[in-house]
């Protein structure tokens, strides 16, 4: 577990570490650090379920490239202000940072292939995937469980405005439809979990004040 934590932190902080070796001016240096911090916070937010987007895989895969371009833009801006670096500076820090950014970008390609592989695996959807309409709340959500080709969790709905079960279900169904969910098998609605790289399927089964949220592999959503 500690090894994975170290790798995750390295993946997250490597662009900022590289920029620390390259920075030459205060204004551009602080600006680049701020942009890199914003990219890192966006990535952490996805991991911690602060928000949900169907482009999660694309953000995780594209993070190294985006961060690398920010570092490159900062370097070019400093070159424009300060001129070329003295030749003696093109030693270990600069060369090492360039190699690290390149390896970091290649790591994004590896993650893209990993997403294509896990496209055959079930997953436990985030509660953030469910667009709750005004007046509808989640009173309880279990930890979920996984079967052979799907994972599922049960949500107990409530209402902050005294809506009846029929009104809660009608509002939730309308909110799901507006968010791009389409009719599936039985009394369910389904939607692609991801966008381009992650092709798995999220599905929600409506049943009054209790709904079941499940995540299935791309090609098999039957249980």
Protein Blocks (a to p, Z undefined) as FASTA:
>chain_A
ZZmmmmmmmmmmmmmmmmmmmpcbfklmmmmmmmmmmmmmmmmmmmnopaccfklmmmmm
mmmmmmmmmmmmmmmmmmmmnopadfklmmmklmmmmmmmmmmmmmmmmmmmmmmmmmmp
ccdddfklpccdehiacfbdcebiadfkbccdddddddfklpafklmmmmmmmmmmmnop
acdehjbddddfblmlmmcdcddddehjaccdddddfklccZZ
